[in-house]
Amino acid sequence: MRPSTVLTLALAAALVGLPPAAAGDEDPVFDVHFSNGVISPAVIEVPANKRFKLELHNDGSTPIEFESIPLRKEKVLAPGASSFLVFRSLREGDYAFFDDFHLDMPPARLTVR
């Protein structure tokens, strides 16, 4: 197939609104909400050996810090801010994480299966 034909077909597909070929291959996304020390949900189950993203939202009125020693990840968020962390791949297991600015609150857990 000639390059101009391939380009024409790609443009035609884009004009009729066809989804991109890789749309089904997107990484799973999991939301985590922090509110003045409370982490919700307290347990998040994610797939093993697969890339995924955690969307972090600070719904509270004080800063938070996502902290996980076994995952070697941390992220500070101001009140009302959102951000994300991408994990390339994790082995099966439970990984604790907590809000380092609210150590009096119970930790949450990332369960990888």
mmCIF file of the C-alpha atoms, coordinates in Angstrom:
data_MODEL
# 
_entry.id   MODEL 
# 
loop_
_atom_site.group_PDB 
_atom_site.id 
_atom_site.type_symbol 
_atom_site.label_atom_id 
_atom_site.label_alt_id 
_atom_site.label_comp_id 
_atom_site.label_asym_id 
_atom_site.label_entity_id 
_atom_site.label_seq_id 
_atom_site.pdbx_PDB_ins_code 
_atom_site.Cartn_x 
_atom_site.Cartn_y 
_atom_site.Cartn_z 
_atom_site.occupancy 
_atom_site.B_iso_or_equiv 
_atom_site.pdbx_formal_charge 
_atom_site.auth_seq_id 
_atom_site.auth_comp_id 
_atom_site.auth_asym_id 
_atom_site.auth_atom_id 
_atom_site.pdbx_PDB_model_num 
ATOM 1   C CA . MET A 1 1   ? 0.000   0.000  0.000  1.00 0.00 ? 1   MET A CA 1 
ATOM 2   C CA . ARG A 1 2   ? 1.341   3.387  -0.913 1.00 0.00 ? 2   ARG A CA 1 
ATOM 3   C CA . PRO A 1 3   ? 2.076   5.889  1.895  1.00 0.00 ? 3   PRO A CA 1 
ATOM 4   C CA . SER A 1 4   ? -0.429  8.383  0.489  1.00 0.00 ? 4   SER A CA 1 
ATOM 5   C CA . THR A 1 5   ? -3.167  5.716  0.635  1.00 0.00 ? 5   THR A CA 1 
ATOM 6   C CA . VAL A 1 6   ? -2.335  4.924  4.269  1.00 0.00 ? 6   VAL A CA 1 
ATOM 7   C CA . LEU A 1 7   ? -2.453  8.608  5.163  1.00 0.00 ? 7   LEU A CA 1 
ATOM 8   C CA . THR A 1 8   ? -5.780  9.038  3.368  1.00 0.00 ? 8   THR A CA 1 
ATOM 9   C CA . LEU A 1 9   ? -7.296  6.072  5.246  1.00 0.00 ? 9   LEU A CA 1 
ATOM 10  C CA . ALA A 1 10  ? -6.005  7.378  8.597  1.00 0.00 ? 10  ALA A CA 1 
ATOM 11  C CA . LEU A 1 11  ? -7.494  10.813 7.940  1.00 0.00 ? 11  LEU A CA 1 
ATOM 12  C CA . ALA A 1 12  ? -10.812 9.281  6.870  1.00 0.00 ? 12  ALA A CA 1 
ATOM 13  C CA . ALA A 1 13  ? -10.931 7.210  10.090 1.00 0.00 ? 13  ALA A CA 1 
ATOM 14  C CA . ALA A 1 14  ? -10.191 10.313 12.165 1.00 0.00 ? 14  ALA A CA 1 
ATOM 15  C CA . LEU A 1 15  ? -12.945 12.292 10.430 1.00 0.00 ? 15  LEU A CA 1 
ATOM 16  C CA . VAL A 1 16  ? -15.644 9.690  11.096 1.00 0.00 ? 16  VAL A CA 1 
ATOM 17  C CA . GLY A 1 17  ? -14.659 9.510  14.790 1.00 0.00 ? 17  GLY A CA 1 
ATOM 18  C CA . LEU A 1 18  ? -13.282 6.018  14.968 1.00 0.00 ? 18  LEU A CA 1 
ATOM 19  C CA . PRO A 1 19  ? -11.459 5.327  18.249 1.00 0.00 ? 19  PRO A CA 1 
ATOM 20  C CA . PRO A 1 20  ? -7.708  4.898  18.099 1.00 0.00 ? 20  PRO A CA 1 
ATOM 21  C CA . ALA A 1 21  ? -6.532  1.309  17.751 1.00 0.00 ? 21  ALA A CA 1 
ATOM 22  C CA . ALA A 1 22  ? -4.850  1.362  21.158 1.00 0.00 ? 22  ALA A CA 1 
ATOM 23  C CA . ALA A 1 23  ? -7.884  2.665  23.083 1.00 0.00 ? 23  ALA A CA 1 
ATOM 24  C CA . GLY A 1 24  ? -8.478  -0.741 24.709 1.00 0.00 ? 24  GLY A CA 1 
ATOM 25  C CA . ASP A 1 25  ? -4.878  -0.932 25.876 1.00 0.00 ? 25  ASP A CA 1 
ATOM 26  C CA . GLU A 1 26  ? -4.987  2.028  28.280 1.00 0.00 ? 26  GLU A CA 1 
ATOM 27  C CA . ASP A 1 27  ? -3.611  1.615  31.774 1.00 0.00 ? 27  ASP A CA 1 
ATOM 28  C CA . PRO A 1 28  ? -6.189  1.117  34.534 1.00 0.00 ? 28  PRO A CA 1 
ATOM 29  C CA . VAL A 1 29  ? -6.684  4.153  36.777 1.00 0.00 ? 29  VAL A CA 1 
ATOM 30  C CA . PHE A 1 30  ? -7.633  4.039  40.472 1.00 0.00 ? 30  PHE A CA 1 
ATOM 31  C CA . ASP A 1 31  ? -8.794  7.088  42.445 1.00 0.00 ? 31  ASP A CA 1 
ATOM 32  C CA . VAL A 1 32  ? -7.589  7.690  45.990 1.00 0.00 ? 32  VAL A CA 1 
ATOM 33  C CA . HIS A 1 33  ? -9.132  10.473 48.069 1.00 0.00 ? 33  HIS A CA 1 
ATOM 34  C CA . PHE A 1 34  ? -7.508  12.068 51.100 1.00 0.00 ? 34  PHE A CA 1 
ATOM 35  C CA . SER A 1 35  ? -9.469  14.229 53.507 1.00 0.00 ? 35  SER A CA 1 
ATOM 36  C CA . ASN A 1 36  ? -7.744  15.515 56.655 1.00 0.00 ? 36  ASN A CA 1 
ATOM 37  C CA . GLY A 1 37  ? -6.067  12.174 57.316 1.00 0.00 ? 37  GLY A CA 1 
ATOM 38  C CA . VAL A 1 38  ? -8.832  9.865  56.093 1.00 0.00 ? 38  VAL A CA 1 
ATOM 39  C CA . ILE A 1 39  ? -7.886  7.791  53.030 1.00 0.00 ? 39  ILE A CA 1 
ATOM 40  C CA . SER A 1 40  ? -10.669 6.430  50.836 1.00 0.00 ? 40  SER A CA 1 
ATOM 41  C CA . PRO A 1 41  ? -10.889 3.692  49.804 1.00 0.00 ? 41  PRO A CA 1 
ATOM 42  C CA . ALA A 1 42  ? -8.838  2.067  52.575 1.00 0.00 ? 42  ALA A CA 1 
ATOM 43  C CA . VAL A 1 43  ? -8.027  -0.926 50.340 1.00 0.00 ? 43  VAL A CA 1 
ATOM 44  C CA . ILE A 1 44  ? -7.349  -0.693 46.629 1.00 0.00 ? 44  ILE A CA 1 
ATOM 45  C CA . GLU A 1 45  ? -6.987  -3.855 44.573 1.00 0.00 ? 45  GLU A CA 1 
ATOM 46  C CA . VAL A 1 46  ? -4.799  -3.515 41.478 1.00 0.00 ? 46  VAL A CA 1 
ATOM 47  C CA . PRO A 1 47  ? -3.563  -6.014 38.861 1.00 0.00 ? 47  PRO A CA 1 
ATOM 48  C CA . ALA A 1 48  ? -0.196  -7.724 39.317 1.00 0.00 ? 48  ALA A CA 1 
ATOM 49  C CA . ASN A 1 49  ? 2.568   -7.268 36.768 1.00 0.00 ? 49  ASN A CA 1 
ATOM 50  C CA . LYS A 1 50  ? 0.673   -4.580 34.888 1.00 0.00 ? 50  LYS A CA 1 
ATOM 51  C CA . ARG A 1 51  ? 1.201   -0.850 34.614 1.00 0.00 ? 51  ARG A CA 1 
ATOM 52  C CA . PHE A 1 52  ? -1.457  1.283  36.347 1.00 0.00 ? 52  PHE A CA 1 
ATOM 53  C CA . LYS A 1 53  ? -2.034  4.787  37.632 1.00 0.00 ? 53  LYS A CA 1 
ATOM 54  C CA . LEU A 1 54  ? -3.199  6.105  41.012 1.00 0.00 ? 54  LEU A CA 1 
ATOM 55  C CA . GLU A 1 55  ? -5.044  9.417  40.801 1.00 0.00 ? 55  GLU A CA 1 
ATOM 56  C CA . LEU A 1 56  ? -4.549  11.232 44.111 1.00 0.00 ? 56  LEU A CA 1 
ATOM 57  C CA . HIS A 1 57  ? -7.065  13.862 45.273 1.00 0.00 ? 57  HIS A CA 1 
ATOM 58  C CA . ASN A 1 58  ? -6.761  15.996 48.385 1.00 0.00 ? 58  ASN A CA 1 
ATOM 59  C CA . ASP A 1 59  ? -10.359 16.807 49.323 1.00 0.00 ? 59  ASP A CA 1 
ATOM 60  C CA . GLY A 1 60  ? -9.428  18.098 52.779 1.00 0.00 ? 60  GLY A CA 1 
ATOM 61  C CA . SER A 1 61  ? -8.505  21.477 54.190 1.00 0.00 ? 61  SER A CA 1 
ATOM 62  C CA . THR A 1 62  ? -4.895  20.580 55.099 1.00 0.00 ? 62  THR A CA 1 
ATOM 63  C CA . PRO A 1 63  ? -1.922  19.343 53.024 1.00 0.00 ? 63  PRO A CA 1 
ATOM 64  C CA . ILE A 1 64  ? -1.395  15.597 52.651 1.00 0.00 ? 64  ILE A CA 1 
ATOM 65  C CA . GLU A 1 65  ? 1.549   13.415 51.737 1.00 0.00 ? 65  GLU A CA 1 
ATOM 66  C CA . PHE A 1 66  ? 1.052   10.048 50.064 1.00 0.00 ? 66  PHE A CA 1 
ATOM 67  C CA . GLU A 1 67  ? 3.867   7.975  51.552 1.00 0.00 ? 67  GLU A CA 1 
ATOM 68  C CA . SER A 1 68  ? 4.757   4.314  51.056 1.00 0.00 ? 68  SER A CA 1 
ATOM 69  C CA . ILE A 1 69  ? 8.031   2.889  52.258 1.00 0.00 ? 69  ILE A CA 1 
ATOM 70  C CA . PRO A 1 70  ? 7.678   -0.526 50.511 1.00 0.00 ? 70  PRO A CA 1 
ATOM 71  C CA . LEU A 1 71  ? 6.650   1.159  47.254 1.00 0.00 ? 71  LEU A CA 1 
ATOM 72  C CA . ARG A 1 72  ? 9.304   3.888  47.609 1.00 0.00 ? 72  ARG A CA 1 
ATOM 73  C CA . LYS A 1 73  ? 6.805   6.561  46.564 1.00 0.00 ? 73  LYS A CA 1 
ATOM 74  C CA . GLU A 1 74  ? 5.779   9.867  48.046 1.00 0.00 ? 74  GLU A CA 1 
ATOM 75  C CA . LYS A 1 75  ? 3.807   12.846 46.826 1.00 0.00 ? 75  LYS A CA 1 
ATOM 76  C CA . VAL A 1 76  ? 2.722   16.024 48.615 1.00 0.00 ? 76  VAL A CA 1 
ATOM 77  C CA . LEU A 1 77  ? -0.568  17.694 47.707 1.00 0.00 ? 77  LEU A CA 1 
ATOM 78  C CA . ALA A 1 78  ? -1.964  21.052 48.823 1.00 0.00 ? 78  ALA A CA 1 
ATOM 79  C CA . PRO A 1 79  ? -5.636  21.262 49.866 1.00 0.00 ? 79  PRO A CA 1 
ATOM 80  C CA . GLY A 1 80  ? -7.850  20.880 46.790 1.00 0.00 ? 80  GLY A CA 1 
ATOM 81  C CA . ALA A 1 81  ? -4.994  19.621 44.598 1.00 0.00 ? 81  ALA A CA 1 
ATOM 82  C CA . SER A 1 82  ? -4.845  16.442 42.524 1.00 0.00 ? 82  SER A CA 1 
ATOM 83  C CA . SER A 1 83  ? -1.947  14.544 41.011 1.00 0.00 ? 83  SER A CA 1 
ATOM 84  C CA . PHE A 1 84  ? -1.023  11.012 40.033 1.00 0.00 ? 84  PHE A CA 1 
ATOM 85  C CA . LEU A 1 85  ? 1.548   8.253  40.430 1.00 0.00 ? 85  LEU A CA 1 
ATOM 86  C CA . VAL A 1 86  ? 2.313   5.663  37.748 1.00 0.00 ? 86  VAL A CA 1 
ATOM 87  C CA . PHE A 1 87  ? 3.413   2.174  38.742 1.00 0.00 ? 87  PHE A CA 1 
ATOM 88  C CA . ARG A 1 88  ? 5.155   0.171  36.047 1.00 0.00 ? 88  ARG A CA 1 
ATOM 89  C CA . SER A 1 89  ? 4.599   -3.259 37.568 1.00 0.00 ? 89  SER A CA 1 
ATOM 90  C CA . LEU A 1 90  ? 4.201   -4.739 41.030 1.00 0.00 ? 90  LEU A CA 1 
ATOM 91  C CA . ARG A 1 91  ? 4.420   -8.281 42.311 1.00 0.00 ? 91  ARG A CA 1 
ATOM 92  C CA . GLU A 1 92  ? 1.495   -9.782 44.192 1.00 0.00 ? 92  GLU A CA 1 
ATOM 93  C CA . GLY A 1 93  ? 1.262   -8.675 47.800 1.00 0.00 ? 93  GLY A CA 1 
ATOM 94  C CA . ASP A 1 94  ? 0.033   -5.984 50.158 1.00 0.00 ? 94  ASP A CA 1 
ATOM 95  C CA . TYR A 1 95  ? 1.724   -2.594 50.233 1.00 0.00 ? 95  TYR A CA 1 
ATOM 96  C CA . ALA A 1 96  ? 0.842   -0.132 52.989 1.00 0.00 ? 96  ALA A CA 1 
ATOM 97  C CA . PHE A 1 97  ? 0.638   3.590  52.352 1.00 0.00 ? 97  PHE A CA 1 
ATOM 98  C CA . PHE A 1 98  ? -0.341  6.472  54.603 1.00 0.00 ? 98  PHE A CA 1 
ATOM 99  C CA . ASP A 1 99  ? -0.675  10.223 54.862 1.00 0.00 ? 99  ASP A CA 1 
ATOM 100 C CA . ASP A 1 100 ? 2.630   11.347 56.346 1.00 0.00 ? 100 ASP A CA 1 
ATOM 101 C CA . PHE A 1 101 ? 1.062   14.599 57.566 1.00 0.00 ? 101 PHE A CA 1 
ATOM 102 C CA . HIS A 1 102 ? -1.623  12.703 59.528 1.00 0.00 ? 102 HIS A CA 1 
ATOM 103 C CA . LEU A 1 103 ? 0.259   9.886  61.253 1.00 0.00 ? 103 LEU A CA 1 
ATOM 104 C CA . ASP A 1 104 ? -2.486  9.539  63.868 1.00 0.00 ? 104 ASP A CA 1 
ATOM 105 C CA . MET A 1 105 ? -4.810  8.054  61.202 1.00 0.00 ? 105 MET A CA 1 
ATOM 106 C CA . PRO A 1 106 ? -4.751  4.398  60.078 1.00 0.00 ? 106 PRO A CA 1 
ATOM 107 C CA . PRO A 1 107 ? -2.826  3.497  56.898 1.00 0.00 ? 107 PRO A CA 1 
ATOM 108 C CA . ALA A 1 108 ? -4.445  2.264  53.690 1.00 0.00 ? 108 ALA A CA 1 
ATOM 109 C CA . ARG A 1 109 ? -3.369  -0.722 51.633 1.00 0.00 ? 109 ARG A CA 1 
ATOM 110 C CA . LEU A 1 110 ? -2.632  -1.445 48.000 1.00 0.00 ? 110 LEU A CA 1 
ATOM 111 C CA . THR A 1 111 ? -3.431  -5.109 47.345 1.00 0.00 ? 111 THR A CA 1 
ATOM 112 C CA . VAL A 1 112 ? -1.806  -6.466 44.208 1.00 0.00 ? 112 VAL A CA 1 
ATOM 113 C CA . ARG A 1 113 ? -3.312  -9.670 42.713 1.00 0.00 ? 113 ARG A CA 1 
# 
